[in-house]
Amino acid sequence: MSSDKENEEPVELFTKNILGAEFKDYNGDLPSISSPLVIEIGTQFISMPIAIHFIEQYAQQKYFAIIKHKAEKFSNGTYRKRVFKCDLEGRYNEKLSRPVLGKNKNKGSKKQGCMWQINVTRPVNSSIVTVTTFNNEYNHALSIETIKFAAAYKIFSQEIIEQIEYYVVHGHCDAATIRNLLQPKYPDRVFLA
């Protein structure tokens, strides 16, 4: 004879250890995560969109930017595997541009060979996404300035874009005024004017 407690623990433990379970039926843009995130090999997420959101929030909390490096899809178009890397990954192969007025111009690059990478995969008959590879090493300084200037953090949600359009068309507002109106409403975003 088994007790009710024995039957409930696996279900409770199952949902307790999966990140993002509270957002399973969430509609709209996922909120910023202010509590410190811990991600490691074996960490599970309730779905691929929520895994992507948590990984992006993790990078933002650690003050670096990521790129979506690779993706594999199932035949139905949903993601089976995603690979994310630091936006400073890779090495720059120096190429000199054509001489301009007798001078060679070196274009340069931000690439620094950073090895940070995370892979997440989803089995065929499940929505659960698992971290399968995680190299959490950097070869560069992490800076809070990344949040202000990295291209990854300059993208606005559709809601913010619609509000900016409204302020421009109906309020005839300039950039500084729009920034002052939006910054209190979205304190986790950086609005440059």
N, C-alpha and C positions, 0 to 999 in steps of 0.2 A: 504494500500500500504506500503510495507516494503522497506527500503533502502538497497543498496548493502552493506553498512558498517555493518548493522545488520546481514546479511547473512554470511559475512566473519569472524566476530569476533569469533564465536564458533569454527570454523576450526583452526584459528590461535591460539586461546587460547588452544585448544586441543593438538596441536603439541608442543606448547611452554612449556606446563607443563609436558611433558613426557621426562624424561632423556634419552639421547642416541639417539634421533631421527636423529641427524646428522650422526650417524654411521649405519643407517638402511641397507644400501647397501655396507658397508665397507667390503673389502676382506682382509684377512691376520690377523696378530696380531693387536689387538686394541691398540692404543697409550696410554701412561701414561697420567693421568689427573693431571695437576698441579694446577688448580684452586681449592680452598677449596670446598669440597662436603658437602652438607647438605642432610641428609636422615632422614625421619620421617615416621610415619604410614600414609599411603595413597600416598606416593611417587610412581610414575609410571615410568616404563621403557618400551622401545619400543619392547624388546624381552628378553627371559630368558638368552641367552649368554651375552647380554649387561648388564642386571641386575647383573649377577655374576661378570662381569668385574668392574662395578661401586662399588659393595660391597667390592671386593678385594682392589680396589684403596682407598676406604674410610678407610679400616683397615690400609692400608699402610700409609696413611696420618696421622692417629692417633697413629701410632707406636705400633701396636699389630698385631698378626697373627690370622687368622681364619681357621677353619676346616669346611668342608662340612659335616654336621652332618646327615641329612636325605634327602631323595628325594622320591617323588612320581611321577610316569609317567602315561601318557595316554596310551591307547592301541597301538597308532602308534609309541610309543617310545620316544616322546618328553616329557619334564618335565612339570608337573602340579604344583608341589610345591617343594621348596628347603628350607632347614633350615641350617643356618650357626651359628656357635658358636665360641667364643674365644678359642684358642688352650690351654688355661689354665683352661677351664671349668672342672667340675667334681671334685670328691674327690678321693684321692688315698687310697685304702685299703691296709694297710701295711701287706705285706707278707714277712716273713723271708725265705730266701733261705736255702737250706740244709747246715748244718754246714761244713765249710771248715777248716780243721786243728783245730777243736775245737772252732771256732769262728762263731757266727751268723752274716751274712752279710745283712744289710738293703739296698735294692736297691734304695729306694727313688723315687720321681716323681716330675715333674714340675707342676702337677695339683694343682690348688689353689681354686677351687670352683667358678671361675668367672661366673657371671650370664649374660654376654653380649650375646645377641641372636637376630637374625633377621630372619623372615619368609617371603618368597615371594611366591605368587600364581598367576596362569594364568587361566582365564576362558577357557572353551572348545572351543568356536568359535572366539578366539581373540589371537593376539600375545602380547597384552599389559600385563605386569607383574606388580603387585601391592604389596607394603609392607603391610602385614597384622598384623604383630607383630614386635615390636622393643623394646628391653630392652637395653638401652644404658648406663648401669651401669657396672663399673669395681670394683674389690676389690684388685687391684694390681697397681703398678706404671707402667706407660707407658714410654718406653725408645726407643730412636732412635737406640740403639744397636740391637733392635729386627730386624730391616731391614737387618743388617749384618748377624745375626746368626740364625734366625728362618728358619726352614726347608721349610716353605711355600715360602720363597723368594729366595731360592737357585735353583729353577727349571728354566732352560733356555728354551727359545723358540726353535723351530726346526731350525729357521734361525741362531741363535747363535751357536747351536750345529754343524750345517754344516760348519760354519766359523771356529770353533775350530778344527774340523776334517781336514779342508783344511790346516790350519796353521801347524798342526802336521805332516800331510802326505807330503805336498808339500813344506812347509817352514822350516820343521825340527826345529820348534820353541819350546822353553821351556815355562813353565807355566807363568813366569813373563813377558816374551815378549808378549805372547798371551793376558794377562791381559792389558798390556800397549797399545796394538793395539785395543782392544775392548772397553776399558773404555771410550775413547772420543766419540765413535760411539753410545754407550748406557749409557749415564750419569746417568740414573735412576736405573741402575743395579749395584750390588756389585760383583766384581770379586776378590776372594781371591786367592792368589798364594803362 
